[in-house]
Amino acid sequence: MDELGARAAALVARHPRAARLRRVGTSRAGAPLLLLSVGHGERQALVVAGPHANEPVGGATALRLAERVLTDRHLTEDADATWNLLLCLDPDGARRNEGWLAGPYTLGHYFRHFFRPGFLEQPEWLPDGARGTVLPETRALLDVQDELRPFFQGSLHGVDVGGGFVELTRDLPGLAPRLAQTAARLGVPRELGPYDTLYWPVLGPAVYRIPPPRPADLAAAITEAAVESTWFHPHDYGTVTAVVEAPMWGVTAVGDASRPADAAGVLRAVSGALRRDTRLLEGILGRIRPYLPDTAETASLLAPVDDHLLVGPGLADSWDPDAYVPGGRPLPPLTNARLTALGISGRRVALRTAGLLRRLAMAAGPRAAGVLPELDRRIDAWCADYRDGYGARWIPVARQVEYQASVVLSAFELAGRHTRVRSRSGEPEWGSQAAVPMHRE
């Protein structure tokens, strides 16, 4: 995290007229939240890196974008735009993933050093929609959004295993073919049925529309945009938000749109595995819990473990054709891509939980050390399933960055062709005004 700030400061020193760096907030642990701004146009673009602690690619992408913007006047002067790049929204969580960032880039090393806070501690979300109770990192982002009123917001995310895709709060016609070209050029698989977007409208291959937030339970929040989020906070300013997902380990089958031969059989297998894994991990947590110290570290690790163990059985039931409840929400039409994504997601829940339990066991000391060999065996077996069963392959960091930056630039350009207009009734609309610059209200 320190390196991001240092590289941004060096960039500003080289380009003092075009670039500025300022502190826009402070994390819970006292780390600065830094905003790098490039250009002097009226129209504001905001890019948010590091919203999830285990997804580091966004910081490198933000710096790549800054370098590109500084050398291409079409992205600043000609577009009448200023680029504002929030270098990392969750620096505290990112520091806790540093154990795997230096490599080796293997699945086992990644999950053994994995950290991601509990759902309610992730700063991109607004679980209550109430500004008085949000995290300081979230408040800083909201303040930046209210200050800038951006016409475009990019949120930079990473998929640990799977493919690339984009989620939009407003449609950007033309993005899907550009995404396809970028993915093909860089050898990045497109995810044609992500678990995250299971019930969302499809705007084009690997491009999905985020539904407006609504109250619901924790499990539904992941796939139904059931909580208020910072993606929608600037919506009334006419902002289009693009959530750009870049994979670390790619799986070709997430792009297979063909119909499966036995969808029900695959669903039963995936659901059964998730139930078994959840029961096994619950048992391991029970063996560790009596020896856990009463510390903030313990609480921060227990929160995501409890989230995963709570959500796992509900997900299994929602996928299992034998557990369907009349009146429940049926699954959308299934392709091999969707089935692959569900299998990867079930495995992800188990692996993330196992990695966090391993950190808890180490924090608990010698009396809990007996579970470590069992956790290591499980992590190795589940990672082998990703590698051998799904064909997961590491995508070099440079390609991850180039893919994500290219998709952001495509979304920025397409968003620039639209502006917020008002109908005769005075209600805001999203209309195409390619030659009309956007003005803040």
Salt bridges, closest charged atoms under 4 A:
ASP2 OD1 - ARG95 NH2 2.68
GLU55 OE2 - HIS52 ND1 3.31
GLU55 OE2 - ARG116 NH1 3.09
GLU55 OE1 - HIS157 ND1 3.24
GLU67 OE2 - ARG14 NH2 2.94
ASP78 OD1 - ARG73 NE 3.13
ASP78 OD2 - HIS74 ND1 2.71
GLU98 OE2 - ARG95 NH1 3.88
GLU121 OE1 - ARG28 NH1 2.64
GLU124 OE1 - HIS157 NE2 2.90
GLU137 OE2 - ARG28 NE 3.01
ASP143 OD1 - ARG131 NH2 2.75
ASP146 OD2 - ARG131 NH1 2.75
ASP146 OD1 - HIS233 NE2 2.93
GLU147 OE2 - ARG22 NH2 2.84
ASP160 OD1 - ARG348 NE 2.73
ASP160 OD2 - ARG352 NH2 3.12
GLU224 OE1 - ARG214 NH2 2.38
GLU224 OE1 - ARG329 NH1 3.23
ASP277 OD2 - ARG347 NH1 2.81
GLU297 OE1 - ARG96 NH2 2.63
ASP306 OD1 - ARG289 NH2 3.73
ASP317 OD1 - ARG275 NH2 2.94
ASP320 OD2 - ARG275 NH2 3.01
ASP322 OD2 - ARG268 NE 2.66
GLU374 OE1 - ARG287 NH1 3.01
ASP376 OD1 - ARG112 NE 3.06
ASP376 OD1 - ARG358 NE 2.74
ASP380 OD1 - ARG112 NH2 2.82
ASP385 OD2 - ARG347 NE 3.10
ASP388 OD1 - ARG387 NE 3.44
GLU402 OE1 - ARG64 NH1 2.75
GLU402 OE2 - ARG68 NH1 3.91
GLU402 OE2 - ARG185 NH2 3.88
GLU413 OE1 - ARG178 NH1 3.00
GLU413 OE2 - ARG417 NH2 3.12
GLU441 OE1 - ARG420 NH1 2.98
GLU441 OE2 - ARG422 NH2 2.95
